[in-house]
Each structure stands twice: as C-alpha cells, then as structure tokens.
Amino acid sequence: MLSGTHGLAILHPRLFNPFCVLITFHVLESSLCQFVMHVG
C-alpha cells in the first residue's frame, strides 16, 4: 500500500498530496478496524 501511494504521489504530484493520502488511508483503516471490532 505504501509503495502504491508513493507511486501515485510521484505520478500526480499536483493532485495527490502524499501526507493527505496517507492520513486518509490511516483514518479509513482505523475506522474500519474499530467498526469491525465493535460489531464483532
């Protein structure tokens, strides 16, 4: 995942801010994990 995000940041530096992308993925992953743990 990290290499893919880094690749996107290189391919589209004006469209993808690597920090924003990483933070977004981290938040989504954390939310998903909390949701799964809460339901499970």
Phi and psi restraints in degrees (value plus and minus 20) as a CYANA .aco file:
   2 LEU   PHI     -83.7   -43.7
   2 LEU   PSI     -64.6   -24.6
   3 SER   PHI     -85.2   -45.2
   3 SER   PSI     -57.7   -17.7
   4 GLY   PHI     -84.0   -44.0
   4 GLY   PSI     -63.7   -23.7
   5 THR   PHI     -84.2   -44.2
   5 THR   PSI     -61.2   -21.2
   6 HIS   PHI     -82.5   -42.5
   6 HIS   PSI     -59.5   -19.5
   7 GLY   PHI     -83.6   -43.6
   7 GLY   PSI     -62.8   -22.8
   8 LEU   PHI     -82.7   -42.7
   8 LEU   PSI     -60.8   -20.8
   9 ALA   PHI     -82.7   -42.7
   9 ALA   PSI     -56.2   -16.2
  10 ILE   PHI     -94.1   -54.1
  10 ILE   PSI     -61.1   -21.1
  11 LEU   PHI     -89.2   -49.2
  11 LEU   PSI     -57.3   -17.3
  12 HIS   PHI    -150.5  -110.5
  12 HIS   PSI      49.7    89.7
  13 PRO   PHI     -82.6   -42.6
  13 PRO   PSI     -47.3    -7.3
  14 ARG   PHI    -106.1   -66.1
  14 ARG   PSI     -40.5    -0.5
  15 LEU   PHI    -119.3   -79.3
  15 LEU   PSI     -48.5    -8.5
  16 PHE   PHI    -139.9   -99.9
  16 PHE   PSI      93.0   133.0
  17 ASN   PHI    -106.5   -66.5
  17 ASN   PSI      95.5   135.5
  18 PRO   PHI     -75.4   -35.4
  18 PRO   PSI     -58.4   -18.4
  19 PHE   PHI     -86.4   -46.4
  19 PHE   PSI     -63.5   -23.5
  20 CYS   PHI     -83.0   -43.0
  20 CYS   PSI     -61.4   -21.4
  21 VAL   PHI     -84.1   -44.1
  21 VAL   PSI     -65.7   -25.7
  22 LEU   PHI     -83.5   -43.5
  22 LEU   PSI     -63.1   -23.1
  23 ILE   PHI     -83.2   -43.2
  23 ILE   PSI     -63.2   -23.2
  24 THR   PHI     -81.0   -41.0
  24 THR   PSI     -67.7   -27.7
  25 PHE   PHI     -82.5   -42.5
  25 PHE   PSI     -60.0   -20.0
  26 HIS   PHI     -83.7   -43.7
  26 HIS   PSI     -64.1   -24.1
  27 VAL   PHI     -84.5   -44.5
  27 VAL   PSI     -64.7   -24.7
  28 LEU   PHI     -82.8   -42.8
  28 LEU   PSI     -62.7   -22.7
  29 GLU   PHI     -85.2   -45.2
  29 GLU   PSI     -63.3   -23.3
  30 SER   PHI     -83.2   -43.2
  30 SER   PSI     -63.8   -23.8
  31 SER   PHI     -82.8   -42.8
  31 SER   PSI     -62.8   -22.8
  32 LEU   PHI     -83.9   -43.9
  32 LEU   PSI     -63.4   -23.4
  33 CYS   PHI     -82.9   -42.9
  33 CYS   PSI     -64.2   -24.2
  34 GLN   PHI     -83.4   -43.4
  34 GLN   PSI     -60.8   -20.8
  35 PHE   PHI     -82.9   -42.9
  35 PHE   PSI     -65.8   -25.8
  36 VAL   PHI     -84.0   -44.0
  36 VAL   PSI     -63.5   -23.5
  37 MET   PHI     -85.6   -45.6
  37 MET   PSI     -58.5   -18.5
  38 HIS   PHI     -86.6   -46.6
  38 HIS   PSI     -64.3   -24.3
  39 VAL   PHI     -91.4   -51.4
  39 VAL   PSI     -61.7   -21.7
